[in-house]
Each structure stands twice: as C-alpha cells, then as structure tokens.
C-alpha cells in the first residue's frame, strides 16, 4: 500500500476536501514530524499532486530533510524517490 493510501486509511478520510483540510492542519501544527509514515506520505503527495495540495519541490525537499533527521537510510530512500520522480 502506498504511503498516501495508508495515510488516508489511518485518518478515515473520504474526500479530497477532507484530505486537503487535514494536510493544512498538519502543516500548520508541525505535530508528529518524527512520524516516518506521515513524512513519506507528505513527500508522495507533494510530488504527485503539488498544485492541488500546495506542495512542490521546495516542500518535498524540506520533507526529505526531515526524514534524514529520523533515519539516514530512510532519508536516502526518500531522496532516491525524489530523484526518480
């Protein structure tokens, strides 16, 4: 299961509007920034649908930087995902 699908399932999200509101709250609160799954989901969202959710390369790179602080190995995987996207 992709990180996005897992995030949607875990947070019982049923519409694009709910997802956008949830992401907005997460970005403002900066809570749980050590949650690897959440960071991977945000990275995937920011790269796949940047215009819809306000992401893009700059935000994706900041997520990768945060993933590196959690785990160097996971940071490398996130960087590779970004480079191959």
N, C-alpha and C positions, 0 to 999 in steps of 0.2 A: 504494500500500500504506500502511495506517495505521502510525503510529509503533509501536503495540503489536505489530502483526503483524511488523514489521521487527525489533523487539527480540527477539521470540520466535524468529524465524528465525535471527537472528545469534547467539543464545546457545544454540541447539539445545535448546529447552525443549519437553517433550512432555506435561506435565501441569500442572494448577493448583497442585499441591503444589510442583513444581519452580519455577514462576514465583514463588510466594509466598516460597520459600526464597531465591531469587536476589534478589528485591527487598529482603528483610530484610537480606541481606549488603550490598547496595549502600547502603541507608540507614545502616547502622552504620559502614561504611567511609568514606563520603563520597569515595570514589575517583572519578576521572573526572567531576568535577562541571562540567567545561567542555565535555563532550560534548553538543552540541546535540540530537542524535537521542535520546540517553538521557533528557535532561531533558524533551523533548517527549513521549516515551513515558510517563514517570512522571506528567506532568501529565494525560495522557489516562487513564491507569489510575486515578489518584487521584480524578478526576472521574466516571468511568464506573462504577467498582466500589469505592467507598470503604470499605464495610463489610468486604468480602472481603480487601482488601489493606491495611487500616489507613490509608487515605488520608482525603480530605475536603477541605473548603475551605481550612483552615489550611495543610495541606501543599501543596495546589495553589498557594496564593499564595506560599509560600516557593520553590517551583519557578519560578514566574513571575519572582520577584525575581532568582533565579539566572540565568535566561535573559536578563534585561536586562543582566546583567554580561557575558554572552557577546556579545550583539548587541542594540542598541537596536531595530532593525527586527524581529528575531525576538521580542523582548520584547513589542512592540506586537501582533504576531500571536498570541502566547500569551495576552495579556490579552484580546484580542478573542474568542479561542476560549473562554476562561473566562467572559467576559461573556455570550456567546451560549449557553452550555451550560445 
